[in-house]
Amino acid sequence: MKKLFGWLGNEIFLGTLVALLSVFTAFVSYQGAMADSEQNKYELLGMQALNDGNAEYLRTNQDITQDYNYFDNWYLNVDERPEIAEYYQSSFSEQLTAAIERNPETVWDEQYYTDMYAESDQYFTDSDTNFEIGSQYDERGDQLQLILTLLAIGLAFAAWASLLKEESNLRPLFSLFAVIIFVYGIITYIAVPAVVV
């Protein structure tokens, strides 16, 4: 058995294994830190878009209320006091003017509300998109953290193997564990999903 796995206890092999595990561990750690940073960035963008969307939604509600008032005053004055009605009509929003042109009988159609809320809806869509990207980075960071933990264990096995005497039966066993963890870490790293932005 020692002859079969004796190369695992070789000084040069162990030194190379420790170096490879160290570099790969540092690389995965850096990738994890970058994923956490991107997660924070997109969550902040999501919160900003959500706040802007809420503010825009409230402003739009005020604009709609103002349109109701302008329309009511226009309607009350259109026959008897056309100059006053014209003043109110000139204050209509573009969306209300377009709604009247589409259908003067209905006026407050679904298209009017869709047009009025378009900007706030876009903010909400942007917010959802940013939160989704942040969630993908969070998942990526979690998976990288798991790989980092495995690699740290593999590095510990390689370090212990290098400290043991060449005659020790544990030296090739610890080295084998380190190799298995290193290979598993590479395979798991390749399987970590990329973030779609």
Backbone as numpy.savetxt, mean C-alpha at the origin, in Angstrom:
# Nx Ny Nz CAx CAy CAz Cx Cy Cz
29.45 -41.74 7.51 28.62 -40.55 7.51 29.49 -39.29 7.51
30.55 -39.33 8.32 31.44 -38.17 8.39 32.13 -37.96 7.05
32.45 -39.08 6.34 33.09 -38.94 5.04 32.12 -38.33 4.03
30.85 -38.70 4.14 29.84 -38.22 3.21 29.58 -36.72 3.39
29.50 -36.27 4.64 29.19 -34.87 4.92 30.37 -34.09 5.49
31.56 -34.65 5.38 32.74 -34.00 5.94 33.03 -32.63 5.34
32.70 -32.45 4.07 32.95 -31.15 3.42 32.15 -30.02 4.06
31.05 -30.37 4.76 30.25 -29.34 5.42 31.01 -28.70 6.59
32.01 -29.42 7.12 32.79 -28.89 8.23 34.06 -28.18 7.79
34.30 -28.12 6.51 35.50 -27.47 5.96 35.50 -25.99 6.33
36.68 -25.50 6.76 36.82 -24.09 7.20 36.42 -23.10 6.10
36.89 -23.35 4.88 36.59 -22.42 3.77 35.09 -22.43 3.47
34.50 -23.64 3.48 33.06 -23.74 3.24 32.28 -23.00 4.32
32.64 -23.21 5.57 31.94 -22.54 6.67 32.11 -21.02 6.61
33.33 -20.58 6.30 33.57 -19.14 6.17 32.73 -18.53 5.06
32.65 -19.23 3.93 31.84 -18.77 2.81 30.36 -18.75 3.19
29.92 -19.81 3.89 28.53 -19.90 4.31 28.16 -18.77 5.27
29.04 -18.49 6.22 28.79 -17.38 7.15 28.71 -16.06 6.39
29.62 -15.86 5.44 29.62 -14.62 4.66 28.34 -14.50 3.83
27.94 -15.57 3.15 26.73 -15.54 2.33 25.48 -15.30 3.17
25.40 -16.00 4.29 24.25 -15.80 5.18 24.21 -14.37 5.72
25.37 -13.84 6.06 25.43 -12.46 6.59 24.97 -11.45 5.54
25.48 -11.59 4.33 25.12 -10.66 3.25 23.63 -10.77 2.92
23.13 -12.01 2.80 21.73 -12.21 2.46 20.82 -11.72 3.58
21.24 -11.93 4.84 20.46 -11.45 5.97 20.38 -9.92 5.95
21.52 -9.27 5.68 21.54 -7.81 5.59 20.66 -7.32 4.45
20.72 -8.00 3.31 19.92 -7.62 2.14 18.43 -7.73 2.45
18.01 -8.84 3.05 16.60 -9.04 3.39 16.16 -8.02 4.43
17.03 -7.72 5.38 16.72 -6.71 6.39 16.49 -5.34 5.74
17.35 -5.00 4.79 17.19 -3.73 4.06 15.88 -3.72 3.28
15.57 -4.82 2.60 14.33 -4.91 1.84 13.12 -4.77 2.77
13.19 -5.38 3.94 12.11 -5.26 4.92 11.93 -3.83 5.40
13.04 -3.15 5.64 12.97 -1.75 6.08 12.38 -0.87 4.98
12.74 -1.15 3.74 12.19 -0.39 2.62 10.69 -0.64 2.48
10.27 -1.89 2.68 8.84 -2.22 2.61 8.07 -1.49 3.71
8.64 -1.44 4.91 7.98 -0.72 6.01 7.88 0.77 5.70
8.95 1.32 5.11 8.95 2.73 4.75 7.88 3.03 3.70
7.78 2.17 2.69 6.77 2.36 1.64 5.36 2.17 2.21
5.21 1.24 3.14 3.91 1.04 3.77 3.48 2.34 4.46
4.38 2.92 5.25 4.07 4.18 5.93 3.72 5.27 4.94
4.49 5.36 3.86 4.25 6.39 2.85 2.85 6.27 2.26
2.47 5.06 1.85 1.17 4.89 1.20 0.02 4.99 2.20
0.24 4.62 3.45 -0.81 4.81 4.44 -1.03 6.30 4.71
0.05 7.07 4.74 -0.10 8.53 4.91 -0.79 9.14 3.70
-0.43 8.69 2.50 -1.12 9.19 1.30 -2.59 8.81 1.33
-2.89 7.61 1.80 -4.28 7.17 1.91 -5.07 8.03 2.89
-4.45 8.33 4.05 -5.13 9.17 5.05 -5.32 10.59 4.52
-4.30 11.10 3.81 -4.40 12.45 3.25 -5.54 12.51 2.23
-5.61 11.52 1.32 -6.67 11.51 0.32 -8.03 11.34 0.98
-8.10 10.53 2.04 -9.37 10.34 2.75 -9.82 11.65 3.40
-8.89 12.36 4.04 -9.23 13.65 4.65 -9.66 14.66 3.59
-8.92 14.71 2.49 -9.30 15.63 1.40 -10.66 15.26 0.82
-10.92 13.96 0.70 -12.21 13.51 0.18 -13.36 13.90 1.11
-13.14 13.75 2.42 -14.18 14.15 3.38 -14.44 15.66 3.32
-13.36 16.44 3.23 -13.51 17.89 3.14 -14.23 18.28 1.85
-13.86 17.63 0.76 -14.48 17.92 -0.54 -15.95 17.50 -0.53
-16.24 16.38 0.12 -17.63 15.90 0.22 -18.50 16.92 0.97
-17.97 17.44 2.08 -18.71 18.44 2.86 -18.90 19.73 2.06
-17.85 20.14 1.34 -17.96 21.35 0.50 -19.01 21.14 -0.59
-19.02 19.95 -1.18 -19.99 19.64 -2.23 -21.42 19.68 -1.67
-21.61 19.17 -0.45 -22.94 19.25 0.17 -23.40 20.70 0.29
-22.48 21.58 0.64 -22.82 23.01 0.73 -23.15 23.57 -0.65
-22.39 23.15 -1.67 -22.67 23.62 -3.03 -24.04 23.15 -3.51
-24.39 21.91 -3.17 -25.70 21.38 -3.56 -26.81 22.16 -2.86
-26.62 22.42 -1.58 -27.61 23.21 -0.84 -27.75 24.59 -1.46
-26.62 25.18 -1.85 -26.65 26.49 -2.49 -27.39 26.41 -3.83
-27.15 25.33 -4.60 -27.87 25.14 -5.86 -29.38 25.04 -5.62
-29.79 24.32 -4.57 -31.22 24.22 -4.24 -31.80 25.61 -3.99
-31.05 26.39 -3.19 -31.54 27.74 -2.87 -31.61 28.61 -4.11
-30.57 28.58 -4.94 -30.58 29.37 -6.18 -31.72 28.95 -7.09
-31.91 27.64 -7.21 -32.96 27.14 -8.10 -34.34 27.54 -7.59
-34.55 27.39 -6.27 -35.84 27.77 -5.70 -36.13 29.25 -5.94
-35.16 30.11 -5.68 -35.33 31.55 -5.88 -35.52 31.87 -7.36
-34.81 31.18 -8.20 -35.00 31.38 -9.65 -36.42 31.00 -10.05
-36.86 29.82 -9.58 -38.18 29.30 -9.94 -39.29 30.24 -9.46
-39.13 30.79 -8.25 -40.14 31.70 -7.70 -40.21 33.03 -8.44
-39.13 33.43 -9.08 -39.06 34.74 -9.72 -39.07 34.71 -11.25
-38.99 33.55 -11.85 -38.79 33.47 -13.30 -39.92 34.12 -14.09
-41.15 34.03 -13.61 -42.28 34.60 -14.36 -42.53 36.06 -14.02
-42.49 36.42 -12.74 -42.87 37.77 -12.33 -41.71 38.75 -12.28
-40.53 38.28 -11.92 -39.37 39.18 -11.82 -38.17 38.55 -12.54
-38.15 38.58 -13.85 -37.11 37.90 -14.62 -35.69 38.41 -14.34
-35.54 39.68 -14.00 -34.18 40.20 -13.71 -33.61 39.56 -12.45
-34.46 39.32 -11.45 -34.01 38.66 -10.23 -33.74 37.18 -10.52
-34.63 36.59 -11.30 -34.45 35.18 -11.69 -33.15 35.01 -12.45
-32.83 35.97 -13.29 -31.58 35.90 -14.08 -30.36 35.95 -13.16
-30.45 36.76 -12.10 -29.35 36.82 -11.13 -29.10 35.44 -10.51
-30.18 34.80 -10.07 -30.04 33.48 -9.45 -29.57 32.44 -10.46
-30.08 32.56 -11.67 -29.67 31.59 -12.71 -28.18 31.72 -13.03
-27.66 32.93 -12.98 -26.23 33.12 -13.25 -25.35 32.53 -12.14
-25.96 32.26 -10.99 -25.22 31.67 -9.87 -25.30 30.14 -9.83
-26.08 29.55 -10.76 -26.16 28.08 -10.80 -24.77 27.49 -11.02
-24.54 26.33 -10.43 -23.29 25.62 -10.73 -23.35 25.08 -12.16
-22.21 24.76 -12.70 -22.17 24.17 -14.06 -22.97 22.89 -14.11
-22.92 22.12 -13.02 -23.62 20.84 -12.97 -25.14 21.04 -12.99
-25.62 22.08 -12.29 -27.05 22.36 -12.29 -27.50 22.85 -13.66
-26.70 23.71 -14.26 -27.02 24.19 -15.61 -27.10 23.03 -16.59
-26.16 22.11 -16.50 -26.16 20.94 -17.38 -27.36 20.04 -17.10
-27.76 19.92 -15.83 -28.92 19.09 -15.47 -30.21 19.68 -16.03
-30.34 21.00 -15.98 -31.52 21.66 -16.54 -31.57 21.47 -18.05
-30.42 21.57 -18.70 -30.37 21.37 -20.15 -30.72 19.92 -20.52
-30.29 18.97 -19.70 -30.58 17.55 -19.96 -32.07 17.27 -19.85
-32.67 17.77 -18.76 -34.08 17.50 -18.51 -34.66 18.57 -17.61
-35.29 19.59 -18.19 -35.82 20.69 -17.38 -36.93 20.27 -16.41
-37.57 19.14 -16.66 -38.66 18.68 -15.79 -38.12 18.02 -14.51
-37.05 17.24 -14.67 -36.52 16.49 -13.54 -35.47 17.28 -12.77
-34.57 17.90 -13.44 -33.45 18.70 -12.92 -32.51 17.89 -12.02
-32.98 17.45 -10.86 -32.10 16.82 -9.87 -31.94 15.32 -10.18
-31.35 15.04 -11.31 -31.18 13.64 -11.71 -29.90 13.06 -11.10
-29.73 11.77 -11.30 -28.58 11.06 -10.73 -27.26 11.60 -11.29
-27.28 12.00 -12.55 -26.07 12.54 -13.19 -25.60 13.81 -12.48
-26.56 14.64 -12.04 -26.21 15.86 -11.33 -25.37 15.53 -10.09
-25.87 14.56 -9.29 -25.16 14.21 -8.06 -23.82 13.52 -8.36
-23.79 12.71 -9.40 -22.53 12.07 -9.80 -21.50 13.12 -10.17
-21.95 14.12 -10.94 -21.02 15.19 -11.35 -20.57 16.02 -10.17
-21.50 16.31 -9.27 -21.16 17.15 -8.11 -20.16 16.44 -7.19
-20.34 15.14 -7.01 -19.48 14.40 -6.08 -18.26 13.77 -6.76
-18.02 14.09 -8.02 -16.93 13.46 -8.77 -15.57 13.67 -8.11
-15.31 14.88 -7.66 -13.99 15.17 -7.08 -13.78 14.44 -5.76
-14.80 14.46 -4.90 -14.65 13.76 -3.62 -14.57 12.24 -3.85
-15.35 11.75 -4.82 -15.27 10.31 -5.14 -13.87 9.93 -5.62
-13.23 10.82 -6.38 -11.87 10.54 -6.86 -10.89 10.49 -5.68
-11.07 11.38 -4.73 -10.22 11.34 -3.52 -10.41 10.02 -2.77
-11.67 9.58 -2.65 -11.94 8.32 -1.95 -11.34 7.13 -2.69
-11.40 7.18 -4.03 -10.80 6.11 -4.83 -9.28 6.11 -4.64
-8.67 7.30 -4.67 -7.22 7.41 -4.45 -6.85 6.89 -3.06
-7.68 7.21 -2.08 -7.43 6.75 -0.71 -7.44 5.23 -0.64
-8.47 4.62 -1.24 -8.56 3.15 -1.25 -7.36 2.53 -1.93
-6.95 3.12 -3.05 -5.79 2.61 -3.81 -4.53 2.68 -2.95
-4.31 3.81 -2.30 -3.12 3.97 -1.47 -3.12 3.03 -0.27
-4.29 2.85 0.35 -4.37 1.91 1.47 -4.11 0.48 1.00
-4.58 0.14 -0.20 -4.35 -1.21 -0.73 -2.85 -1.43 -1.00
-2.18 -0.44 -1.57 -0.74 -0.55 -1.82 0.01 -0.65 -0.49
-0.40 0.17 0.49 0.21 0.10 1.81 0.04 -1.29 2.44
-1.12 -1.89 2.23 -1.38 -3.23 2.74 -0.48 -4.27 2.07
-0.25 -4.09 0.76 0.65 -5.01 0.05 2.08 -4.89 0.60
2.51 -3.66 0.85 3.85 -3.46 1.43 3.92 -4.04 2.85
2.83 -3.94 3.59 2.78 -4.51 4.93 2.96 -6.03 4.87
2.23 -6.65 3.94 2.35 -8.11 3.79 3.76 -8.50 3.36
4.33 -7.73 2.43 5.69 -8.00 1.98 6.67 -7.87 3.15
6.53 -6.81 3.93 7.40 -6.60 5.09 7.30 -7.72 6.10
6.07 -8.21 6.33 5.89 -9.32 7.28 6.59 -10.58 6.79
6.46 -10.87 5.50 7.11 -12.06 4.96 8.63 -11.93 4.98
9.13 -10.73 4.71 10.58 -10.51 4.78 11.08 -10.64 6.21
10.27 -10.21 7.17 10.65 -10.35 8.58 10.77 -11.82 8.96
9.86 -12.65 8.44 9.93 -14.09 8.71 11.21 -14.68 8.11
11.53 -14.28 6.87 12.76 -14.76 6.23 13.98 -14.31 7.02
13.95 -13.07 7.49 15.06 -12.53 8.28 15.28 -13.35 9.54
14.20 -13.74 10.19 14.30 -14.56 11.39 14.93 -15.92 11.08
14.47 -16.53 9.98 15.04 -17.82 9.57 16.53 -17.69 9.26
16.89 -16.64 8.53 18.30 -16.45 8.18 19.16 -16.21 9.41
18.61 -15.52 10.40 19.36 -15.30 11.64 19.63 -16.63 12.34
18.65 -17.53 12.30 18.85 -18.86 12.88 19.90 -19.63 12.09
19.81 -19.54 10.75 20.81 -20.20 9.90 22.21 -19.65 10.15
22.31 -18.35 10.33 23.60 -17.72 10.62 24.14 -18.19 11.97
23.24 -18.36 12.93 23.67 -18.86 14.25 24.20 -20.29 14.13
23.52 -21.14 13.35 24.02 -22.50 13.13 25.39 -22.49 12.47
25.56 -21.66 11.45 26.85 -21.59 10.75 27.95 -21.09 11.69
27.62 -20.10 12.51 28.60 -19.56 13.44 29.00 -20.61 14.48
28.02 -21.33 15.01 28.32 -22.38 15.98 29.16 -23.49 15.34
28.81 -23.83 14.11 29.57 -24.87 13.41 31.03 -24.45 13.26
31.25 -23.18 12.94 32.62 -22.72 12.74 33.41 -22.66 14.05
32.73 -22.57 15.18 33.40 -22.52 16.48 33.76 -23.92 17.02
33.05 -24.93 16.52 33.31 -26.29 16.99 34.59 -26.85 16.36
35.19 -27.80 17.03 36.41 -28.43 16.51 36.06 -29.27 15.29
37.03 -29.46 14.42 36.80 -30.22 13.18 36.38 -31.65 13.45
36.78 -32.20 14.58 36.46 -33.59 14.91 35.02 -33.75 15.39
34.38 -32.66 15.76 33.04 -32.72 16.33 32.02 -33.18 15.28
31.14 -34.08 15.69 30.07 -34.54 14.81 28.98 -33.48 14.62
28.91 -32.54 15.55 27.91 -31.48 15.44 28.28 -30.44 14.38
29.57 -30.34 14.08 30.02 -29.32 13.12 29.36 -29.51 11.75
29.42 -30.69 11.13 28.75 -30.84 9.83 27.22 -30.78 9.96
26.68 -31.22 11.11 25.23 -31.18 11.30 24.74 -29.74 11.36
25.41 -28.90 12.16 25.04 -27.49 12.23 25.23 -26.80 10.88
26.28 -27.17 10.20 26.55 -26.61 8.88 25.44 -27.00 7.90
24.99 -28.25 7.98 23.90 -28.72 7.12 22.62 -27.95 7.41
22.32 -27.75 8.70 21.13 -26.96 9.06 21.22 -25.54 8.47
22.42 -24.95 8.55 22.61 -23.60 8.02 22.40 -23.57 6.50
22.90 -24.60 5.80 22.72 -24.67 4.34 21.25 -24.82 4.00
20.55 -25.69 4.71 19.12 -25.91 4.45 18.34 -24.61 4.66
18.63 -23.92 5.75 17.93 -22.66 6.04 18.28 -21.61 4.99
19.53 -21.56 4.55 19.95 -20.60 3.52 19.19 -20.85 2.22
19.13 -22.10 1.79 18.43 -22.45 0.54 16.93 -22.16 0.69
16.36 -22.55 1.84 14.94 -22.28 2.08 14.67 -20.77 2.10
15.59 -20.01 2.67 15.45 -18.55 2.70 15.44 -17.95 1.31
16.32 -18.44 0.44 16.36 -17.95 -0.94 15.05 -18.27 -1.66
14.60 -19.52 -1.52 13.35 -19.93 -2.19 12.17 -19.11 -1.67
12.11 -18.91 -0.36 11.02 -18.13 0.23 11.10 -16.67 -0.21
12.31 -16.12 -0.30 12.47 -14.73 -0.75 11.97 -14.56 -2.18
12.31 -15.52 -3.04 11.85 -15.44 -4.43 10.33 -15.50 -4.52
9.71 -16.22 -3.58 8.24 -16.38 -3.59 7.50 -15.17 -3.00
8.22 -14.25 -2.36 7.55 -13.08 -1.77 6.97 -12.25 -2.91
5.67 -11.96 -2.83 5.03 -11.24 -3.95 5.54 -9.81 -4.05
5.67 -9.36 -5.29 6.05 -7.96 -5.53 4.82 -7.09 -5.33
5.04 -5.83 -5.03 3.94 -4.90 -4.83 3.59 -4.28 -6.16
2.29 -4.29 -6.47 1.81 -3.70 -7.72 1.35 -2.28 -7.43
2.06 -1.31 -8.01 1.73 0.10 -7.78 1.01 0.65 -8.99
